[in-house]
Amino acid sequence: MKTPILFIVIPCYNEQEALPITAQRLTALTDDMIARSLIDPASRIVLVDDGSRDATWQVISQLHGADSRFEGVKLAHNAGHMNALWAGMTLSAERCDCVITIDADLQDDVNAMYGFLEEYRNGADVVSGVRSSRKKDSFFKRTTAQGFYKLMKKLGVEMVYNHADYRLLSRRALEALLSFGEVNIFLRGMVPMLGFKTAEVYYERGERVAGESKYPFKKMVAFAMEGITSLSNKPIRYVLLLGALCALLGLAMGIYIIVSFFSHHVVAGWASMMMSVWLLGGLQLMALGMIGEYVGKIYMETKRRPKFILEEHLK
């Protein structure tokens, strides 16, 4: 196998503090890989500015001016983490043999890329970076994250446990992924659908090199909902089953009322009536909300809006 041209795609949102450190580490890493003939000197580091409000683009421009291996991609507005990754991969697909995606904070161990490339040379088209443990996470984050992976599995979604968006894709895997036409994308569930040969590389996740987390609790919940509703229709089926169960309970209550009427044991039950109203009302609202989430996704898909709008590309 010839020495591959590797493109490292990094989505950046308000990362002016982290980027200089990130660039320094990746420069040293790629220098070593080139020296070992693991990657071709034509390899690139693609920094995607996802509509940052700070000086992220200025930093990217400076890096590009100082070292041609750094490419800059500026999106016209904040398109979101998934779409920023998609933009970087789209602009890299025709010029690389393989691509690695990683976040700008470098919490994911960059040295795991050596393992990625080894698995790639052994024939893997998809290599997933998997956290070896979650000891550094808070109890809440660890519990909710593990619960999310288990929930997705029960909903029939194929995902790599404890894997985020740190992965290697060969060119043919990347081209297959980019052929997916949906607007609502959730890469952690879409990549396993490709069906190519896969491998996993385990690593210990570290702390951010600088700056603050861009994923507060609100975004984590939105991200989880996106994953669930983009990849599985089982929640609607569960709502249907719940509705059927409520109907059976209502039928049983009707039989009980009729029997009580003819037995002369009818007692006005305000509490039970109100409980039934609130219970059924709440279930109906939940059902409508769940159905509305799917209808909203259908609405966005029919618009066929672009996943990202490119403002500038430094290459």
C-alpha positions in Angstrom: 0.0 0.0 0.0 1.3 3.4 -1.0 1.8 6.1 1.7 -1.6 7.6 2.2 -2.5 11.3 1.9 -4.2 12.0 5.2 -6.6 14.9 5.9 -7.3 15.7 9.5 -10.6 17.6 9.8 -11.2 19.7 12.9 -14.5 21.6 13.5 -13.8 24.9 15.4 -16.3 27.0 17.3 -14.9 29.9 19.4 -11.6 28.1 19.8 -9.1 31.0 19.6 -7.5 29.9 22.9 -7.1 26.3 22.0 -6.1 26.5 18.3 -2.5 27.6 18.8 -1.8 24.7 21.2 -3.8 22.3 19.0 -1.8 23.4 15.9 1.5 22.9 17.7 0.7 19.4 18.7 -0.7 18.4 15.3 2.3 19.9 13.6 4.7 17.8 15.7 2.5 14.7 15.1 2.3 15.1 11.3 6.0 15.9 11.1 6.7 12.6 12.9 4.3 10.7 10.7 5.9 12.0 7.6 9.4 11.2 8.9 8.3 7.6 9.5 6.6 7.5 6.0 3.3 6.8 7.6 1.6 9.6 5.7 2.4 11.5 2.5 3.9 15.1 2.8 0.8 16.3 0.8 -1.3 15.5 3.9 -3.3 18.5 5.3 -5.0 19.7 8.5 -8.4 21.2 7.7 -9.7 23.7 10.3 -13.4 24.4 9.9 -14.6 27.7 11.4 -18.3 27.0 12.3 -19.4 30.6 12.5 -17.3 31.5 15.5 -17.9 34.9 17.2 -14.3 35.3 18.5 -11.0 35.5 16.6 -10.9 31.8 15.6 -10.8 32.7 11.8 -8.0 35.1 12.3 -6.0 32.4 14.1 -6.8 29.9 11.3 -5.7 32.5 8.7 -2.4 33.0 10.5 -1.7 29.3 10.7 -2.4 28.9 7.0 0.0 31.8 6.2 2.7 30.3 8.3 2.3 26.6 7.3 0.7 25.4 4.0 -0.4 22.1 5.6 -3.1 24.1 7.5 -6.2 24.7 5.4 -9.0 27.0 6.5 -12.7 26.6 5.9 -15.0 29.4 6.9 -18.7 28.7 7.1 -21.1 31.6 6.5 -23.0 30.9 9.7 -23.0 28.5 12.6 -24.2 25.2 11.0 -23.5 22.9 14.0 -20.9 20.4 14.9 -22.1 17.6 12.6 -22.5 19.9 9.6 -19.0 21.5 10.2 -17.5 18.0 10.1 -19.5 17.3 7.0 -18.2 20.4 5.4 -14.6 19.5 6.1 -15.0 16.0 4.9 -16.8 17.1 1.7 -14.0 19.5 0.8 -11.3 16.9 1.5 -12.9 13.8 -0.2 -11.4 14.2 -3.6 -7.8 15.0 -2.4 -7.2 12.4 0.3 -6.8 8.7 0.7 -8.2 8.8 4.2 -9.6 11.4 6.7 -9.5 11.6 10.5 -12.0 13.8 12.4 -11.1 15.1 15.8 -12.3 18.0 18.0 -10.3 21.2 18.4 -9.9 20.8 22.2 -7.7 17.6 21.7 -9.3 15.8 24.6 -9.1 12.8 22.3 -5.5 11.5 22.4 -3.8 12.4 19.1 -1.4 9.6 19.5 -4.2 7.2 18.8 -3.9 8.2 15.2 -0.9 5.9 14.9 -3.2 3.1 15.7 -5.7 4.4 13.3 -3.2 4.3 10.5 -2.0 0.8 11.4 -5.6 -0.5 11.2 -6.0 1.3 7.9 -2.9 -0.4 6.5 -4.4 -3.7 7.7 -7.4 -3.1 5.5 -9.9 -1.3 7.8 -12.1 1.4 6.1 -13.5 2.7 9.3 -11.5 3.0 12.5 -13.3 4.3 15.6 -11.5 5.9 18.5 -13.1 4.4 21.7 -12.6 5.7 25.2 -11.0 3.1 27.4 -12.8 4.5 30.5 -14.9 7.3 31.8 -13.2 7.7 35.2 -12.6 11.4 34.6 -16.2 12.2 33.9 -18.6 13.4 36.6 -21.0 10.8 37.9 -23.9 12.7 36.1 -22.1 12.9 32.8 -20.9 9.3 33.0 -24.4 8.0 33.9 -26.2 9.9 31.2 -23.7 9.1 28.5 -23.8 5.4 29.2 -27.6 5.5 29.5 -27.8 7.2 26.0 -25.7 4.4 24.4 -27.8 1.7 26.0 -31.0 3.5 24.9 -29.9 3.8 21.3 -29.0 0.1 21.3 -32.6 -0.8 22.6 -34.0 1.4 19.8 -32.2 -0.6 17.2 -29.5 1.9 16.4 -26.0 0.4 15.7 -23.4 2.5 17.5 -19.9 2.0 18.9 -20.0 2.2 22.7 -18.1 5.1 24.2 -17.2 6.4 20.7 -17.7 10.0 19.8 -16.6 11.5 16.5 -12.9 10.6 16.6 -12.5 8.3 13.7 -10.7 7.4 10.5 -12.5 6.9 7.2 -10.9 5.6 4.0 -11.7 7.4 0.8 -14.3 4.9 -0.3 -15.9 4.9 3.1 -15.9 8.7 3.0 -17.5 8.8 -0.5 -20.1 6.3 0.6 -21.0 8.4 3.7 -21.2 11.6 1.7 -23.7 10.0 -0.6 -26.2 10.0 2.2 -28.8 12.6 1.2 -30.5 13.5 4.5 -30.3 16.9 6.1 -30.6 15.7 9.7 -27.3 13.9 10.2 -26.0 12.0 13.2 -22.6 10.6 12.2 -22.2 8.2 15.1 -25.2 6.2 13.9 -24.7 6.8 10.1 -21.1 5.5 9.9 -21.9 2.0 11.1 -24.5 1.7 8.3 -21.7 1.8 5.7 -20.9 -1.9 6.3 -17.2 -1.7 5.4 -14.5 -3.4 7.5 -14.1 -1.7 10.8 -11.7 -1.6 13.7 -11.4 0.1 17.1 -8.5 1.8 18.8 -8.8 2.5 22.6 -7.3 5.5 24.3 -7.6 7.5 27.5 -9.5 10.8 27.1 -7.8 13.9 28.6 -8.7 17.5 29.5 -9.2 20.4 27.1 -6.0 22.0 26.0 -7.7 25.5 26.6 -11.0 27.2 26.6 -14.4 26.0 27.8 -16.6 23.1 26.7 -19.0 23.9 23.8 -21.4 21.2 24.9 -23.5 22.4 27.9 -26.4 20.2 29.2 -28.9 21.8 26.9 -26.9 21.0 23.8 -26.3 17.4 25.1 -30.0 16.9 25.4 -30.6 18.3 21.9 -27.8 16.1 20.5 -29.4 13.0 22.1 -32.8 13.9 20.7 -31.3 14.4 17.2 -29.7 11.0 17.4 -32.8 9.2 18.5 -35.2 10.8 16.1 -32.8 10.7 13.1 -32.1 7.1 13.2 -35.0 5.2 14.8 -38.8 5.3 14.4 -39.3 3.0 17.5 -40.3 5.9 19.8 -43.5 6.4 17.7 -44.2 2.7 17.9 -43.8 2.9 21.7 -46.2 5.8 21.7 -48.7 3.6 19.8 -48.2 0.8 22.3 -48.7 3.3 25.2 -51.9 4.5 23.5 -53.2 1.0 23.2 -52.4 0.3 26.8 -54.3 3.4 27.9 -57.2 2.3 25.7 -57.3 -1.1 27.5 -57.1 0.6 30.9 -60.0 2.9 29.8 -62.0 -0.2 28.7 -61.3 -1.9 32.0 -62.4 1.3 33.9 -65.6 1.4 31.8 -66.5 -2.2 32.7 -65.8 -1.4 36.4 -68.1 1.6 36.2 -70.9 -0.4 34.6 -70.6 -3.1 37.2 -70.5 -0.5 40.0 -73.7 1.1 38.6 -75.7 -2.1 38.6 -74.3 -3.0 42.0 -75.4 0.4 43.4 -71.9 1.2 44.5 -71.5 4.3 42.4 -69.6 7.0 44.4 -68.6 10.3 42.8 -64.8 10.1 42.6 -63.3 13.5 42.0 -59.8 12.5 42.7 -59.9 9.5 40.4 -61.5 11.5 37.6 -58.9 14.3 37.8 -56.1 11.7 37.9 -57.4 10.1 34.8 -57.7 13.5 33.0 -54.2 14.6 33.9 -52.7 11.2 33.1 -54.4 10.9 29.7 -53.8 14.6 28.9 -50.1 14.2 29.7 -49.8 11.1 27.6 -51.6 12.7 24.7 -49.3 15.8 24.8 -46.2 13.5 24.9 -47.5 11.5 21.9 -48.2 14.7 20.0 -44.8 16.1 20.8 -43.0 12.9 19.7 -45.0 12.8 16.5 -44.3 16.5 16.0 -40.6 15.9 16.3 -40.7 13.5 13.4 -43.0 15.7 11.3 -40.5 18.6 11.9 -37.7 16.4 10.6 -39.7 15.5 7.5 -40.4 19.2 7.0 -36.7 20.0 7.1 -35.9 17.1 4.7 -38.4 18.2 2.1 -36.8 21.7 2.0 -33.5 20.2 0.9 -31.5 23.1 2.4 -27.7 22.8 2.1 -25.9 21.4 5.2 -23.5 24.3 5.1 -22.7 27.4 3.2 -19.1 28.1 2.4 -17.8 31.6 2.8 -14.1 31.2 2.3 -11.6 28.3 1.7 -7.9 28.7 2.3 -5.9 25.9 0.7 
